[in-house]
């Protein structure tokens, strides 16, 4: 089957117009600012009218850039690319490309088929997909996007610009039983589920409401698809939790810490700022800031 790329842009634009759409403080342009761009593609499929990007700063980037043919290459380090009309050096090429495409592509029409409690407080600029459920005592901030079939339970607070993926459940009350000598019991969830500004949650993810304290996700946290975030967890600003990971109750991530796909953090485990948890790791002990751990049980390497 023939590839659909290069994919046509909604409208042609020059290199200079494209760079004006991107979110970056400093852009160093080398080449023709008036060159016309009509499509977007991966580097392997780009042509003379395409925008593409390369990530990284190692020698492999220079090697990959040399044979390219494109209209505009976004890169994070200076490269020699004779077949490219213009090269723009930016700090984060992927993020820059995302901001350009977000500005160019038309927004989906807001759906009208919702189940929203009249007492929920939803900013007028928020967009809700089909069959979204929003209970009472929910706040949704400006610019949020809630995709189809997502559920926001009571006690949920979304800051500015949050994105909730399709089928995700935010703020579900904790159903896990506590145990005592007298048998199992359940403690009602009276905390909140608080997502600060620009938090992204993937599809079919569950974030459990706090019991006697809040479940809290700091600004710019990324939570992937099919992740479970347990009661009372706290995720510091810029932390990332990738597909299929599980954070048991009261786990904590420091700023910019990351949890690899399929990894599991036991109850109450604390992961320091900038630490990295490898794919499939089972973490039963605290991880210090900046450490990298892998395996089952997780160990430093």
C-alpha positions in Angstrom: 0.0 0.0 0.0 1.4 3.4 -1.0 2.3 5.8 1.8 0.1 8.9 2.4 3.1 11.0 3.0 4.2 13.7 2.3 0.8 14.9 3.7 -0.5 18.2 2.3 -0.7 21.2 4.7 -4.1 23.0 4.9 -2.4 25.9 3.1 0.9 26.7 1.5 3.3 28.9 3.5 6.8 30.1 3.4 9.6 29.0 5.7 9.5 32.4 7.5 5.7 32.0 8.0 6.2 28.5 9.3 8.8 29.5 11.8 6.6 32.3 13.1 4.0 29.7 14.1 6.4 27.6 16.2 6.8 28.0 19.9 10.5 28.8 20.5 12.4 31.7 22.0 15.4 31.4 19.6 15.5 30.1 16.1 18.6 30.2 13.9 17.7 29.9 10.2 20.2 28.9 7.5 18.8 29.1 4.0 15.9 30.5 2.0 13.2 32.1 4.2 10.9 32.5 1.2 10.9 28.9 0.1 7.4 27.5 -0.3 6.2 24.7 2.0 3.2 22.6 1.0 3.5 19.3 3.0 4.7 17.6 6.2 6.6 14.3 6.3 9.2 12.2 8.1 12.8 12.8 6.9 12.7 9.5 4.9 9.6 10.6 2.9 10.1 14.4 2.6 10.5 16.2 -0.7 11.4 19.7 -1.8 8.1 21.2 -0.4 8.1 19.3 3.0 8.7 20.2 6.6 10.5 17.5 8.6 12.6 17.3 11.7 15.5 15.4 13.3 15.9 15.1 17.1 19.2 14.8 18.9 22.7 16.3 18.8 25.0 13.4 18.3 27.0 12.4 15.2 24.1 10.2 13.9 22.0 13.4 13.3 24.6 14.8 10.9 24.8 11.5 9.1 21.0 11.4 8.8 20.8 15.0 7.5 23.4 14.7 4.8 21.2 12.8 2.2 17.9 14.6 3.0 15.8 16.4 0.5 13.3 18.8 2.1 12.0 22.3 2.1 12.6 22.9 5.8 14.5 20.8 8.2 14.1 21.4 12.0 17.2 20.3 13.8 18.7 20.7 17.3 22.3 21.1 16.1 23.9 22.6 13.0 24.0 20.1 10.1 25.1 20.0 6.5 22.1 19.2 4.3 22.8 20.3 0.7 19.4 19.0 -0.5 17.4 21.1 2.0 16.3 24.6 1.1 16.4 25.8 4.7 17.6 24.5 8.1 16.2 25.9 11.3 18.1 25.2 14.5 15.7 25.0 17.5 16.1 23.7 21.1 13.4 20.9 20.7 12.6 20.0 17.1 9.7 17.7 17.9 8.0 20.2 20.1 8.5 22.9 17.6 7.0 20.8 14.9 4.0 20.0 17.2 3.4 23.7 17.7 3.5 24.4 14.0 1.0 21.6 13.2 -1.3 22.6 16.0 -1.5 26.1 14.7 -2.1 24.9 11.1 -4.5 22.1 11.5 -8.2 22.8 11.9 -9.7 22.1 15.3 -12.3 19.4 15.6 -15.8 20.6 16.1 -17.0 20.4 19.7 -19.4 17.5 20.3 -22.8 18.1 21.9 -23.5 14.7 23.3 -22.3 14.9 26.9 -23.5 13.9 30.3 -22.4 17.0 32.3 -23.8 17.7 35.8 -25.2 21.3 36.0 -23.1 22.1 39.0 -19.8 21.2 37.2 -17.7 24.3 36.4 -16.3 24.1 32.9 -14.6 27.0 31.2 -16.2 28.2 28.0 -13.0 27.5 26.0 -12.8 23.9 27.1 -13.7 21.3 24.4 -15.5 18.0 25.2 -15.7 15.0 23.0 -18.7 12.7 22.5 -20.2 11.0 25.5 -17.9 12.6 28.0 -19.2 12.3 31.6 -18.6 15.1 34.1 -20.0 14.8 37.6 -20.8 17.5 40.2 -17.9 19.2 42.0 -15.6 19.2 38.9 -13.6 22.2 37.6 -12.2 22.3 34.1 -9.9 25.1 33.3 -9.4 27.2 30.1 -8.3 25.5 26.9 -8.7 22.0 28.2 -9.6 19.1 25.8 -11.5 16.1 27.1 -11.7 13.3 24.5 -14.6 11.0 23.8 -15.9 8.7 26.6 -13.7 10.2 29.3 -15.1 10.4 32.8 -14.4 13.2 35.3 -15.5 12.2 38.8 -16.4 14.5 41.6 -13.5 16.2 43.2 -11.5 16.6 40.0 -9.8 19.8 39.2 -8.1 20.5 35.8 -5.9 23.5 35.3 -5.3 25.4 32.1 -4.6 23.5 28.9 -5.0 19.9 30.1 -5.6 17.1 27.7 -7.5 14.0 28.8 -7.4 11.0 26.3 -10.4 9.0 25.1 -11.9 6.6 27.7 -9.8 7.8 30.6 -11.2 8.0 34.1 -10.1 10.8 36.3 -10.9 10.9 40.0 -12.5 7.5 40.5 -13.0 6.8 44.2 -10.7 4.2 45.6 -12.3 0.7 45.7 -9.3 -1.1 47.1 -10.0 -2.5 50.6 -8.0 -1.8 53.6 -7.3 -4.7 56.0 -7.5 -5.0 59.7 -7.8 -7.8 62.4 -11.5 -7.3 62.1 -11.6 -7.8 58.3 -11.4 -5.7 55.2 -13.0 -2.2 55.0 -13.2 0.7 52.7 -12.3 4.3 53.5 -14.3 6.9 51.6 -12.3 9.2 49.3 -12.6 12.7 50.5 -9.4 14.1 48.8 -9.4 15.7 45.4 -7.7 14.8 42.1 -5.8 17.9 41.0 -4.1 18.3 37.6 -2.2 21.5 37.2 -1.6 23.4 34.0 -0.8 21.6 30.7 -1.1 18.0 32.0 -1.5 15.4 29.3 -3.2 12.1 30.1 -3.4 9.4 27.4 -6.2 7.1 26.4 -7.8 4.5 28.8 -5.8 5.7 31.8 -7.2 5.7 35.4 -6.2 8.3 38.0 -7.7 7.4 41.4 -9.0 10.1 43.7 -7.1 10.8 47.0 -8.5 9.3 50.1 -7.4 11.6 53.0 -5.1 13.7 50.9 -5.1 14.8 47.2 -3.9 12.9 44.2 -1.8 15.6 42.5 -0.1 16.0 39.1 2.1 19.0 38.6 2.4 21.2 35.6 3.4 19.6 32.3 3.2 16.1 33.6 2.8 13.5 30.9 0.8 10.3 31.6 0.6 7.8 28.7 -2.0 5.3 27.6 -3.4 2.6 29.9 -1.6 3.8 33.0 -2.9 3.4 36.5 -2.1 6.2 39.0 -3.2 5.1 42.5 -4.7 7.1 45.4 -2.7 9.9 47.0 0.0 9.7 44.3 2.0 12.9 43.7 3.8 13.6 40.4 6.2 16.5 40.3 6.3 19.1 37.5 7.5 17.7 34.2 7.4 14.0 35.3 6.5 11.4 32.7 4.8 8.0 33.1 4.7 5.9 30.0 2.3 3.3 28.6 1.0 0.6 30.8 2.9 1.7 34.0 1.3 1.3 37.4 1.8 3.7 40.3 0.4 2.1 43.5 -1.1 4.3 46.3 0.9 7.2 47.7 3.8 6.8 45.2 5.7 10.0 44.5 7.7 11.2 41.5 10.1 14.2 41.7 10.3 16.9 39.1 11.2 15.5 35.6 11.4 11.9 36.8 10.3 9.3 34.3 8.7 5.8 34.6 9.2 3.5 31.6 6.5 1.5 29.9 5.1 -1.4 32.0 7.0 -0.4 35.1 5.4 -0.7 38.6 6.0 1.4 41.7 5.0 -0.2 45.0 2.9 1.7 47.6 4.6 4.7 49.0 7.7 4.5 46.9 9.4 7.9 46.4 11.4 8.6 43.2 13.7 11.6 43.2 13.9 14.5 40.8 15.3 13.5 37.4 15.4 9.8 38.2 14.6 7.2 35.5 12.7 3.9 36.0 13.4 1.4 33.2 11.0 -0.5 31.1 9.1 -3.1 33.1 11.0 -2.4 36.3 9.4 -3.3 39.7 10.4 -0.6 42.2 10.0 -1.6 45.8 12.4 0.9 47.4 12.9 4.6 47.2 15.0 5.9 44.3 17.3 8.9 44.8 17.4 11.9 42.6 19.1 11.3 39.3 19.4 7.6 39.7 18.6 5.1 36.9 17.1 1.7 37.9 16.1 -1.4 35.9 14.9 -4.9 36.4 12.8 -6.9 38.9 13.4 -6.0 41.6 14.8 -2.6 40.3 18.5 -2.0 40.9 20.9 0.7 39.9 23.0 0.3 36.8 
